[in-house]
């Protein structure tokens, strides 16, 4: 068993692509809000992104 890093692609899986899509959704959803609200959301967005990548680092990469 091998452990993948956050930037490494996952063969036979969309986990990483799904994560990127989810982040884009959160980011674009905040564009319609006011500037101060957007600043707060970008802070929250960054912390969510870090947590997501930390989780991905420890996801085992199972190959058939």
C-alpha positions, 0 to 999 in steps of 0.5 A: 500500500502506498500513500498519495500526496495531495498533488498526486493524481489518483488512478481510476478515481475522481476524488481529486477532481471532485475536490477541485470542482467542489472548491470552485463551486464554493468560490464562485458562489461567494462572488455574488456577495458583498466585498466584506462578505467575500473577504470573510468567505475567502478566509474560510475558503482557504482554511477549507482548502488546506483541510481538504488537502491534509485529508488527501495526503493520508488517503491510501491509494489502492491499485488493483 
